[in-house]
Amino acid sequence: MENAFAAAIPITISLALAGFGIAYYYFTTRSRERLALIEKGLDPMAFAQSRSYLPLLLLLGVLSMGIAVGIAAGAVLTQLVGSQSYVYPATIFFGAGLSLVIAYYLLKAAPASH
């Protein structure tokens, strides 16, 4: 028990430092890009993206449904084929991948709202 806890501490610290490093890099790069735009005389808000979360919500919803279908298909295949170790992961990843393809085509067909 103590060995597992002792191994979790460096992993937690590493993940926290990696997250901090990525956030720091993102914000400093964004700041430098905006300063470069201001120096060139351009409006930095001209390149601002819209804050619509609807495409993300659609993607997450379709992905969740695909994972659920993959789990259900895994349960059915386990009953048909028998208890194989590859059935659940294969059907879950297949369902997730299929749902991402469906979400791509749904987002592609959706009208762009401004």
Summary of the structure (lengths in Angstrom):
residues: 114
radius of gyration: 22.2
end to end distance: 54.4
largest distance: 67.3
contacts: 245
relative contact order: 0.09
helix: 82%
strand: 0%
